[in-house]
Amino acid sequence: MKSLYNEESDKVAFCRQHCSILELRQRMVKCYVWSVLLYSAEVWTLKVSIMNKIEAFEMWVHRRMLNIPWIARTTNEKVLRSVNKDRELLKTVKHLKMSYLGHIVSGSRYKILQLILKGKIEGRRDVGRKQVSWLKNIREWTQIPNAEQLFHIVEDR
């Protein structure tokens, strides 16, 4: 009986040999890689470093699909032109987060989550830089400065 590792490496070897069609490779990456990566992505708090890592991972996947070595010194724009794609992984994460906010605000089952998002904690704030919050990510992307305005817009939908 083969181990799970050998079965996975056999699938990768099969794809390298027989999946010469770029479109099929892209569909396989979306099916097998992105589905695992995007699991529960709607609850992530995205800092700048994490967003850079997501974009770097997307470019790494495209380079691996095209079998471009790191020595080739190929620019990211050239790789994106080769696969006829834009950077879409981070856009997908942002879309998931915003749709999850709409789901929370409009649902009557999520009173606790609504209280957490809209509520205010008593006491003093810790010393130092403010931490990036889940809601602040969405406010930056939508360019809505106030959380209350954001909630009104989402509730009106």
Protein Blocks (a to p, Z undefined) as FASTA:
>chain_A
ZZfklmmmmmmmmmmmmmmbfklmmmmmmmmmmmmmmgoklmpccdfklmmmmmmmmmmm
mmmmnopafklopafklmmmmnopacfklmmmmmmmmmmmmmmmmpmklmmmmmmmmmcc
edjddedjddddfklmmmmmnopabfklmmmmmmmZZ
